[in-house]
Amino acid sequence: MQLFTERGADVRLEDVAQRAGLSRQSVYIHFGSRTGLLLGVVQYVDQRERVEEKVQRVFQAKSALEALDLSVTVPAEFCPVVYPLAKMLMAGRYSDEAIRTAWDDRMAMLRELFRAQAEWLARDGVLAPEWDVDTATDVLWAWVSWQVWEQLVVDRGWSKEQYITHLRTVLRRTLVRDGV
């Protein structure tokens, strides 16, 4: 992870082996490819930052509305910690197939989480009538994305509290049925 945040996308298996004091073959046997290495780094960061535990908080909420609110809190806590790595992934995903694979893996996981939230809103009868589960999933996935977090917090200087408060308001006013 340090190499990717220091150097960006141009890290090779040889570089990791050298930094770790291992042979290239050892790194290759463990990860299989540069794509495997990137996926391993992303999974390591998820474990280190207890992402699964944070996501479980969302799905242990008492209601779909509470879960919707918590879905904004998780990136507000997680994004600042792993921003250097995420920035490298965001920048390199169009020019590097291994990075694209790692990025797509994360985005597919996030999209499934947001689909589960949209389904919960629909099941609880609080999803606004103009939305179906697919479009609500798309909106959640886009608005609670790295890009939006980066634009609001990094580029515009919003505090964590502003990000949480304003994004919760936008999501509730957009996705939740009137009167709820």
GUKEZA-260435 format. One record per residue: x, y, z of N, C-alpha, C in turn; residue in one letter; residue number from 1. Coordinates in nm, 4 decimals. Example, Ala and Ser with C-alpha at 12.3 -4.5 7.8 and 13.67 -1.06 7.14 Angstrom:
2
1.3190,-0.5690,0.7800,1.2300,-0.4500,0.7800,1.3200,-0.3300,0.7800,a,1
1.2850,-0.2250,0.7080,1.3670,-0.1060,0.7140,1.2900,0.0030,0.7870,s,2
This chain:
180
0.0829,-0.1178,0.0000,0.0000,0.0000,0.0000,0.0878,0.1247,0.0000,m,1
0.1941,0.1211,0.0779,0.2834,0.2370,0.0836,0.3422,0.2683,-0.0531,q,2
0.3825,0.1645,-0.1251,0.4397,0.1881,-0.2572,0.3392,0.2528,-0.3512,l,3
0.2163,0.2071,-0.3499,0.1145,0.2642,-0.4379,0.0836,0.4085,-0.4004,f,4
0.0797,0.4376,-0.2714,0.0516,0.5768,-0.2327,0.1728,0.6671,-0.2577,t,5
0.2929,0.6110,-0.2509,0.4140,0.6895,-0.2779,0.4344,0.7131,-0.4274,e,6
0.4181,0.6079,-0.5063,0.4555,0.6128,-0.6482,0.3376,0.6205,-0.7444,r,7
0.2210,0.5941,-0.6959,0.1073,0.5892,-0.7868,0.0954,0.4535,-0.8526,g,8
0.0454,0.4516,-0.9731,0.0088,0.3269,-1.0403,0.1270,0.2455,-1.0907,a,9
0.2450,0.3021,-1.0943,0.3574,0.2355,-1.1594,0.4315,0.1349,-1.0715,d,10
0.3653,0.0739,-0.9779,0.4276,-0.0245,-0.8905,0.4201,-0.1626,-0.9560,v,11
0.5327,-0.2311,-0.9555,0.5394,-0.3656,-1.0138,0.5569,-0.4679,-0.9022,r,12
0.5339,-0.5946,-0.9355,0.5551,-0.7015,-0.8375,0.6993,-0.6997,-0.7872,l,13
0.7940,-0.6681,-0.8757,0.9356,-0.6607,-0.8370,0.9581,-0.5546,-0.7299,e,14
0.8884,-0.4420,-0.7423,0.9021,-0.3336,-0.6449,0.8539,-0.3778,-0.5068,d,15
0.7420,-0.4482,-0.5053,0.6863,-0.4978,-0.3787,0.7803,-0.6009,-0.3181,v,16
0.8309,-0.6900,-0.4014,0.9235,-0.7922,-0.3527,1.0472,-0.7276,-0.2908,a,17
1.1021,-0.6288,-0.3600,1.2218,-0.5616,-0.3090,1.1934,-0.4924,-0.1767,q,18
1.0813,-0.4198,-0.1665,1.0465,-0.3487,-0.0429,1.0253,-0.4467,0.0717,r,19
0.9655,-0.5619,0.0403,0.9346,-0.6609,0.1444,1.0528,-0.7536,0.1747,a,20
1.1589,-0.7435,0.0959,1.2733,-0.8312,0.1162,1.2455,-0.9743,0.0731,g,21
1.1631,-0.9887,-0.0290,1.1255,-1.1201,-0.0809,1.1674,-1.1315,-0.2269,l,22
1.1608,-1.2517,-0.2773,1.1851,-1.2689,-0.4202,1.0593,-1.2326,-0.4971,s,23
1.0767,-1.1937,-0.6233,0.9625,-1.1633,-0.7093,0.8729,-1.2855,-0.7201,r,24
0.9346,-1.4032,-0.7263,0.8585,-1.5271,-0.7381,0.7678,-1.5485,-0.6165,q,25
0.8156,-1.5157,-0.4983,0.7333,-1.5296,-0.3779,0.6098,-1.4405,-0.3857,s,26
0.6304,-1.3177,-0.4290,0.5182,-1.2246,-0.4420,0.4233,-1.2738,-0.5509,v,27
0.4796,-1.3212,-0.6627,0.3977,-1.3722,-0.7727,0.3161,-1.4940,-0.7289,y,28
0.3780,-1.5844,-0.6544,0.3072,-1.7046,-0.6071,0.1907,-1.6642,-0.5166,i,29
0.2123,-1.5657,-0.4316,0.1070,-1.5242,-0.3387,-0.0073,-1.4499,-0.4087,h,30
0.0273,-1.3572,-0.4991,-0.0749,-1.2719,-0.5602,-0.1132,-1.3136,-0.7021,f,31
-0.0242,-1.3809,-0.7727,-0.0549,-1.4298,-0.9069,-0.0343,-1.3287,-1.0181,g,32
-0.0558,-1.2023,-0.9908,-0.0429,-1.0986,-1.0934,-0.0478,-0.9623,-1.0248,s,33
-0.0243,-0.8606,-1.1035,-0.0356,-0.7251,-1.0510,-0.1801,-0.6956,-1.0116,r,34
-0.2740,-0.7478,-1.0882,-0.4154,-0.7328,-1.0534,-0.4427,-0.7968,-0.9177,t,35
-0.3925,-0.9174,-0.8965,-0.4081,-0.9841,-0.7676,-0.3456,-0.9053,-0.6550,g,36
-0.2319,-0.8435,-0.6839,-0.1649,-0.7589,-0.5843,-0.2534,-0.6400,-0.5478,l,37
-0.3083,-0.5714,-0.6480,-0.3952,-0.4568,-0.6215,-0.5196,-0.4977,-0.5434,l,38
-0.5799,-0.6082,-0.5820,-0.6966,-0.6570,-0.5074,-0.6579,-0.6906,-0.3637,l,39
-0.5404,-0.7482,-0.3467,-0.4913,-0.7791,-0.2130,-0.4703,-0.6547,-0.1294,g,40
-0.4164,-0.5496,-0.1896,-0.3954,-0.4231,-0.1191,-0.5298,-0.3637,-0.0765,v,41
-0.6255,-0.3625,-0.1677,-0.7571,-0.3066,-0.1363,-0.8239,-0.3877,-0.0252,v,42
-0.8148,-0.5194,-0.0325,-0.8736,-0.6040,0.0713,-0.8023,-0.5845,0.2050,q,43
-0.6706,-0.5665,0.2012,-0.5950,-0.5393,0.3231,-0.6441,-0.4100,0.3888,y,44
-0.6609,-0.3062,0.3074,-0.7078,-0.1783,0.3606,-0.8469,-0.1951,0.4210,v,45
-0.9339,-0.2687,0.3524,-1.0680,-0.2954,0.4064,-1.0597,-0.3634,0.5427,d,46
-0.9721,-0.4615,0.5554,-0.9569,-0.5323,0.6838,-0.8979,-0.4396,0.7899,q,47
-0.7922,-0.3692,0.7530,-0.7259,-0.2799,0.8485,-0.8209,-0.1732,0.9008,r,48
-0.9044,-0.1210,0.8135,-0.9968,-0.0147,0.8515,-1.1332,-0.0667,0.8968,e,49
-1.1453,-0.1977,0.9069,-1.2685,-0.2626,0.9556,-1.3922,-0.2182,0.8774,r,50
-1.3788,-0.2196,0.7467,-1.4883,-0.1760,0.6608,-1.6106,-0.2640,0.6798,v,51
-1.5908,-0.3936,0.6869,-1.7054,-0.4838,0.7041,-1.7828,-0.4515,0.8315,e,52
-1.7117,-0.4225,0.9373,-1.7744,-0.3846,1.0641,-1.8561,-0.2553,1.0481,e,53
-1.8003,-0.1596,0.9760,-1.8703,-0.0330,0.9537,-1.9947,-0.0531,0.8676,k,54
-1.9832,-0.1361,0.7661,-2.0981,-0.1644,0.6799,-2.2054,-0.2388,0.7589,v,55
-2.1650,-0.3286,0.8462,-2.2623,-0.4026,0.9277,-2.3436,-0.3081,1.0155,q,56
-2.2822,-0.1999,1.0613,-2.3575,-0.1001,1.1400,-2.4757,-0.0479,1.0598,r,57
-2.4548,-0.0279,0.9305,-2.5626,0.0209,0.8451,-2.6762,-0.0806,0.8433,v,58
-2.6436,-0.2074,0.8249,-2.7471,-0.3093,0.8102,-2.8018,-0.3613,0.9437,f,59
-2.7453,-0.3149,1.0530,-2.8011,-0.3445,1.1843,-2.8903,-0.2311,1.2340,q,60
-2.9094,-0.1315,1.1494,-2.9961,-0.0196,1.1856,-3.1375,-0.0699,1.2107,a,61
-3.2126,0.0071,1.2872,-3.3489,-0.0323,1.3231,-3.4485,-0.0092,1.2109,k,62
-3.4114,0.0783,1.1161,-3.5034,0.1080,1.0061,-3.4233,0.1419,0.8813,s,63
-3.4927,0.1412,0.7683,-3.4293,0.1784,0.6417,-3.3828,0.3233,0.6442,a,64
-3.4567,0.4104,0.7118,-3.4178,0.5512,0.7196,-3.2906,0.5698,0.8022,l,65
-3.2815,0.4987,0.9127,-3.1589,0.5052,0.9932,-3.0410,0.4506,0.9118,e,66
-3.0639,0.3436,0.8374,-2.9581,0.2868,0.7529,-2.9157,0.3862,0.6452,a,67
-3.0115,0.4579,0.5880,-2.9803,0.5593,0.4871,-2.8893,0.6667,0.5472,l,68
-2.9217,0.7116,0.6672,-2.8377,0.8107,0.7351,-2.6971,0.7561,0.7609,d,69
-2.6886,0.6318,0.8050,-2.5589,0.5717,0.8354,-2.4751,0.5492,0.7095,l,70
-2.5408,0.5322,0.5961,-2.4664,0.5095,0.4712,-2.3815,0.6302,0.4329,s,71
-2.4108,0.7448,0.4891,-2.3303,0.8643,0.4664,-2.2171,0.8722,0.5690,v,72
-2.2413,0.8223,0.6883,-2.1410,0.8262,0.7940,-2.0209,0.7381,0.7612,t,73
-2.0440,0.6211,0.7031,-1.9342,0.5279,0.6738,-1.8295,0.5914,0.5820,v,74
-1.8665,0.6474,0.4660,-1.7609,0.7097,0.3847,-1.6992,0.8332,0.4501,p,75
-1.7758,0.9033,0.5306,-1.7197,1.0201,0.5999,-1.6065,0.9783,0.6934,a,76
-1.6147,0.8569,0.7477,-1.5097,0.8049,0.8350,-1.3982,0.7376,0.7554,e,77
-1.4352,0.6670,0.6508,-1.3424,0.5817,0.5766,-1.2609,0.6581,0.4720,f,78
-1.3253,0.7460,0.3981,-1.2594,0.8142,0.2862,-1.1323,0.8892,0.3256,c,79
-1.1331,0.9673,0.4331,-1.0097,1.0413,0.4652,-0.8903,0.9504,0.4936,p,80
-0.9162,0.8334,0.5485,-0.8076,0.7437,0.5879,-0.7397,0.6806,0.4668,v,81
-0.8172,0.6438,0.3672,-0.7609,0.5721,0.2530,-0.7581,0.6569,0.1258,v,82
-0.7750,0.7871,0.1420,-0.7810,0.8751,0.0257,-0.6605,0.8630,-0.0671,y,83
-0.5361,0.8577,-0.0175,-0.4235,0.8482,-0.1122,-0.4330,0.7257,-0.2037,p,84
-0.4715,0.6119,-0.1496,-0.4860,0.4911,-0.2309,-0.6050,0.5039,-0.3255,l,85
-0.7157,0.5536,-0.2753,-0.8345,0.5693,-0.3599,-0.8075,0.6673,-0.4735,a,86
-0.7355,0.7726,-0.4445,-0.7020,0.8720,-0.5470,-0.6204,0.8077,-0.6584,k,87
-0.5251,0.7221,-0.6219,-0.4447,0.6518,-0.7207,-0.5334,0.5597,-0.8045,m,88
-0.6258,0.4897,-0.7404,-0.7158,0.4007,-0.8136,-0.8062,0.4804,-0.9077,l,89
-0.8608,0.5905,-0.8573,-0.9485,0.6727,-0.9414,-0.8733,0.7255,-1.0630,m,90
-0.7519,0.7724,-1.0427,-0.6744,0.8313,-1.1519,-0.6296,0.7267,-1.2535,a,91
-0.5947,0.6089,-1.2069,-0.5383,0.5088,-1.2970,-0.6361,0.4130,-1.3605,g,92
-0.7613,0.4199,-1.3225,-0.8563,0.3176,-1.3681,-0.8839,0.3210,-1.5183,r,93
-0.8569,0.4298,-1.5855,-0.8827,0.4373,-1.7293,-0.7631,0.3981,-1.8149,y,94
-0.6467,0.3934,-1.7540,-0.5268,0.3639,-1.8328,-0.4551,0.2357,-1.7912,s,95
-0.4991,0.1727,-1.6838,-0.4289,0.0554,-1.6320,-0.5320,-0.0537,-1.6017,d,96
-0.5207,-0.1639,-1.6727,-0.6202,-0.2710,-1.6605,-0.6249,-0.3304,-1.5192,e,97
-0.5095,-0.3444,-1.4548,-0.5069,-0.3999,-1.3192,-0.5782,-0.3070,-1.2217,a,98
-0.5541,-0.1782,-1.2355,-0.6211,-0.0806,-1.1487,-0.7705,-0.0798,-1.1779,i,99
-0.8057,-0.0890,-1.3046,-0.9473,-0.0920,-1.3436,-1.0173,-0.2110,-1.2779,r,100
-0.9529,-0.3245,-1.2773,-1.0106,-0.4440,-1.2159,-1.0312,-0.4246,-1.0663,t,101
-0.9310,-0.3681,-0.9981,-0.9442,-0.3430,-0.8541,-1.0548,-0.2414,-0.8273,a,102
-1.0599,-0.1349,-0.9077,-1.1633,-0.0325,-0.8925,-1.3017,-0.0932,-0.9155,w,103
-1.3166,-0.1673,-1.0246,-1.4465,-0.2288,-1.0562,-1.4921,-0.3243,-0.9461,d,104
-1.3973,-0.3968,-0.8872,-1.4293,-0.4879,-0.7772,-1.4890,-0.4105,-0.6602,d,105
-1.4285,-0.3002,-0.6226,-1.4787,-0.2189,-0.5117,-1.6140,-0.1568,-0.5462,r,106
-1.6259,-0.1061,-0.6667,-1.7505,-0.0397,-0.7057,-1.8660,-0.1394,-0.7142,m,107
-1.8392,-0.2598,-0.7595,-1.9439,-0.3627,-0.7639,-1.9901,-0.3977,-0.6227,a,108
-1.8949,-0.4070,-0.5298,-1.9309,-0.4349,-0.3908,-2.0169,-0.3217,-0.3340,m,109
-1.9745,-0.1984,-0.3566,-2.0508,-0.0839,-0.3058,-2.1902,-0.0788,-0.3679,l,110
-2.1973,-0.1038,-0.4973,-2.3267,-0.0975,-0.5648,-2.4236,-0.2013,-0.5068,r,111
-2.3739,-0.3183,-0.4739,-2.4592,-0.4204,-0.4124,-2.5080,-0.3761,-0.2745,e,112
-2.4225,-0.3093,-0.1991,-2.4641,-0.2577,-0.0685,-2.5738,-0.1528,-0.0840,l,113
-2.5572,-0.0646,-0.1813,-2.6587,0.0379,-0.2036,-2.7874,-0.0220,-0.2591,f,114
-2.7765,-0.1294,-0.3360,-2.8967,-0.1986,-0.3826,-2.9731,-0.2546,-0.2631,r,115
-2.9025,-0.3149,-0.1692,-2.9679,-0.3685,-0.0497,-3.0379,-0.2561,0.0269,a,116
-2.9774,-0.1400,0.0323,-3.0419,-0.0266,0.1004,-3.1663,0.0196,0.0262,q,117
-3.1570,0.0289,-0.1066,-3.2724,0.0717,-0.1857,-3.3866,-0.0292,-0.1719,a,118
-3.3536,-0.1562,-0.1695,-3.4562,-0.2595,-0.1496,-3.5204,-0.2460,-0.0125,e,119
-3.4421,-0.2136,0.0887,-3.4935,-0.1953,0.2235,-3.5884,-0.0753,0.2286,w,120
-3.5492,0.0350,0.1645,-3.6379,0.1515,0.1584,-3.7704,0.1146,0.0922,l,121
-3.7638,0.0383,-0.0159,-3.8860,-0.0040,-0.0864,-3.9698,-0.0972,0.0011,a,122
-3.9054,-0.1940,0.0655,-3.9769,-0.2893,0.1530,-4.0477,-0.2193,0.2673,r,123
-3.9820,-0.1168,0.3225,-4.0420,-0.0425,0.4337,-4.1464,0.0586,0.3869,d,124
-4.1632,0.0691,0.2559,-4.2633,0.1599,0.2015,-4.2277,0.3065,0.2126,g,125
-4.0997,0.3383,0.2258,-4.0596,0.4781,0.2400,-3.9888,0.5326,0.1153,v,126
-3.9633,0.4478,0.0169,-3.9014,0.4933,-0.1066,-4.0017,0.5799,-0.1823,l,127
-3.9610,0.6992,-0.2219,-4.0491,0.7912,-0.2950,-4.1014,0.7222,-0.4205,a,128
-4.2274,0.7488,-0.4572,-4.2907,0.6757,-0.5669,-4.2254,0.6963,-0.7034,p,129
-4.1523,0.8041,-0.7220,-4.0890,0.8271,-0.8514,-3.9627,0.7441,-0.8732,e,130
-3.9228,0.6695,-0.7699,-3.8016,0.5882,-0.7778,-3.8366,0.4405,-0.7786,w,131
-3.7591,0.3638,-0.8541,-3.7628,0.2188,-0.8394,-3.6294,0.1779,-0.7774,d,132
-3.6151,0.0520,-0.7447,-3.4941,0.0069,-0.6746,-3.3691,0.0312,-0.7588,v,133
-3.3771,0.0066,-0.8893,-3.2586,0.0247,-0.9741,-3.2113,0.1694,-0.9775,d,134
-3.3031,0.2634,-0.9993,-3.2613,0.4030,-1.0073,-3.2209,0.4573,-0.8702,t,135
-3.2871,0.4136,-0.7645,-3.2477,0.4540,-0.6290,-3.1077,0.4006,-0.5977,a,136
-3.0787,0.2795,-0.6418,-2.9444,0.2230,-0.6246,-2.8414,0.3095,-0.6959,t,137
-2.8717,0.3461,-0.8194,-2.7785,0.4295,-0.8962,-2.7519,0.5624,-0.8268,d,138
-2.8572,0.6247,-0.7759,-2.8417,0.7548,-0.7095,-2.7592,0.7404,-0.5812,v,139
-2.7886,0.6411,-0.5013,-2.7096,0.6187,-0.3795,-2.5633,0.5936,-0.4143,l,140
-2.5399,0.5064,-0.5102,-2.4042,0.4702,-0.5511,-2.3279,0.5927,-0.6010,w,141
-2.3932,0.6789,-0.6763,-2.3265,0.7973,-0.7307,-2.3039,0.9043,-0.6244,a,142
-2.4045,0.9318,-0.5434,-2.3929,1.0415,-0.4474,-2.3067,1.0080,-0.3275,w,143
-2.2993,0.8816,-0.2913,-2.2134,0.8419,-0.1794,-2.0878,0.7772,-0.2397,v,144
-2.0273,0.8492,-0.3326,-1.9110,0.7978,-0.4047,-1.7851,0.8726,-0.3627,s,145
-1.6725,0.8138,-0.3994,-1.5447,0.8783,-0.3746,-1.5387,1.0146,-0.4413,w,146
-1.5893,1.0218,-0.5629,-1.5798,1.1451,-0.6378,-1.6557,1.2587,-0.5685,q,147
-1.7752,1.2307,-0.5206,-1.8538,1.3328,-0.4511,-1.7847,1.3708,-0.3199,v,148
-1.7384,1.2714,-0.2447,-1.6661,1.3006,-0.1208,-1.5457,1.3904,-0.1510,w,149
-1.4685,1.3549,-0.2537,-1.3489,1.4327,-0.2875,-1.3856,1.5763,-0.3255,e,150
-1.4887,1.5923,-0.4080,-1.5261,1.7277,-0.4496,-1.5735,1.8132,-0.3324,q,151
-1.6520,1.7547,-0.2446,-1.7067,1.8332,-0.1338,-1.6062,1.8559,-0.0212,l,152
-1.5357,1.7520,0.0180,-1.4461,1.7622,0.1337,-1.3073,1.8136,0.0944,v,153
-1.2476,1.7524,-0.0067,-1.1115,1.7913,-0.0449,-1.1127,1.9222,-0.1239,v,154
-1.1926,1.9257,-0.2301,-1.1907,2.0436,-0.3173,-1.2606,2.1650,-0.2560,d,155
-1.3736,2.1438,-0.1926,-1.4517,2.2556,-0.1381,-1.4271,2.2810,0.0097,r,156
-1.3597,2.1890,0.0778,-1.3237,2.2118,0.2169,-1.4332,2.1865,0.3190,g,157
-1.5358,2.1088,0.2791,-1.6408,2.0775,0.3764,-1.5833,1.9966,0.4912,w,158
-1.6335,2.0193,0.6091,-1.5968,1.9375,0.7248,-1.6712,1.8045,0.7160,s,159
-1.6274,1.7115,0.7954,-1.6955,1.5821,0.8037,-1.8419,1.6028,0.8422,k,160
-1.8658,1.6910,0.9363,-2.0026,1.7165,0.9833,-2.0891,1.7771,0.8731,e,161
-2.0330,1.8715,0.7967,-2.1084,1.9303,0.6857,-2.1421,1.8247,0.5811,q,162
-2.0452,1.7419,0.5485,-2.0661,1.6356,0.4504,-2.1805,1.5448,0.4946,y,163
-2.1752,1.4991,0.6185,-2.2779,1.4082,0.6697,-2.4144,1.4767,0.6712,i,164
-2.4221,1.5941,0.7283,-2.5502,1.6650,0.7425,-2.6138,1.6947,0.6073,t,165
-2.5367,1.7533,0.5172,-2.5945,1.7957,0.3895,-2.6262,1.6771,0.2976,h,166
-2.5400,1.5773,0.2964,-2.5681,1.4622,0.2103,-2.6877,1.3821,0.2621,l,167
-2.6991,1.3688,0.3931,-2.8186,1.3033,0.4498,-2.9455,1.3779,0.4075,r,168
-2.9414,1.5092,0.4158,-3.0570,1.5894,0.3782,-3.0931,1.5676,0.2316,t,169
-2.9932,1.5719,0.1449,-3.0177,1.5513,0.0018,-3.0772,1.4135,-0.0240,v,170
-3.0199,1.3108,0.0360,-3.0688,1.1744,0.0132,-3.2108,1.1567,0.0652,l,171
-3.2373,1.2063,0.1841,-3.3736,1.1920,0.2398,-3.4759,1.2685,0.1564,r,172
-3.4439,1.3914,0.1191,-3.5393,1.4720,0.0413,-3.5601,1.4168,-0.0990,r,173
-3.4621,1.3459,-0.1490,-3.4706,1.2928,-0.2841,-3.5358,1.1553,-0.2882,t,174
-3.4937,1.0657,-0.2006,-3.5345,0.9258,-0.2103,-3.6521,0.8854,-0.1225,l,175
-3.6801,0.9630,-0.0207,-3.7801,0.9219,0.0784,-3.9149,0.9869,0.0455,v,176
-4.0160,0.9047,0.0562,-4.1539,0.9465,0.0301,-4.1910,1.0647,0.1192,r,177
-4.2654,1.1604,0.0662,-4.3116,1.2763,0.1448,-4.3906,1.2296,0.2662,d,178
-4.3735,1.3024,0.3740,-4.4484,1.2717,0.4953,-4.3831,1.1699,0.5862,g,179
-4.2652,1.1212,0.5476,-4.1962,1.0217,0.6313,-4.0847,1.0897,0.7057,v,180
